[in-house]
Amino acid sequence: ESDKSDVVVHPYNSVLTLKRLILNADSTVVIDNTSLHRIADERLQINNSISFSETNAIISNVMAASTTTLRYPGYMNNDLIGLIASLVPTPRAHFLMTSFTPLVIKGHKTQIQKTSVLDVMRRLLQPKNIMVSCGTKKGCYVSILDIIRGDVDPTDIHKSLQR
């Protein structure tokens, strides 16, 4: 049921806006309703239909986490140009897939367990955590940006990247 759009013109809106996004946007974060409904069903155990406020909560969590490096000082990706330049190899390939773990929404029980940096990096690449409905098994990633927050030792990150 959740793989069907509730709006008849949904695919047409996507196709019609695509040219403008290619020509006028520096980067586009793609999140689709089908994936949000799947994530709500499978990961958040929201069995009945997901509300707009819950959908907006998921999207706002993802976008707030994605722009964390712009708001807080760090040694990398302190501005939007630097963040996008490392992800977009060519101007027309600026559609970014999003993945997020662990996902928590206020008012819903979610069990979070302590885990390693490598485990988090592996979970981010799992199809169940990606917020775009597309096949990733036969493709490859041109670039990946993992924003890891919390008390993490940088040597753990470097060791995880080497694996």
MOSULQUI-V650101 format. One record per backbone hydrogen bond with DSSP energy under -1.0 kcal/mol. CO is the residue of the C=O (numbers start at 1). NH is the residue of the N-H. If there is no record, write none. Layout:
co->CO nh->NH
co->CO nh->NH
This chain:
co->1 nh->4
co->7 nh->10
co->9 nh->13
co->10 nh->14
co->11 nh->15
co->12 nh->16
co->13 nh->17
co->17 nh->21
co->18 nh->22
co->19 nh->23
co->20 nh->24
co->21 nh->25
co->28 nh->96
co->32 nh->36
co->33 nh->37
co->34 nh->38
co->35 nh->39
co->36 nh->40
co->37 nh->41
co->38 nh->42
co->39 nh->43
co->39 nh->44
co->40 nh->46
co->45 nh->47
co->51 nh->55
co->52 nh->56
co->53 nh->57
co->54 nh->58
co->55 nh->59
co->56 nh->60
co->57 nh->61
co->58 nh->62
co->59 nh->63
co->60 nh->64
co->61 nh->65
co->62 nh->66
co->63 nh->67
co->65 nh->68
co->67 nh->70
co->67 nh->71
co->68 nh->72
co->79 nh->83
co->80 nh->84
co->81 nh->85
co->82 nh->86
co->84 nh->87
co->84 nh->88
co->90 nh->93
co->94 nh->28
co->96 nh->30
co->98 nh->131
co->105 nh->108
co->116 nh->120
co->117 nh->121
co->118 nh->122
co->119 nh->123
co->120 nh->124
co->123 nh->126
co->126 nh->129
co->129 nh->100
co->131 nh->32
co->132 nh->134
co->150 nh->152
co->153 nh->156
co->153 nh->157
co->154 nh->158
co->155 nh->159
co->156 nh->160
co->157 nh->161
co->158 nh->162
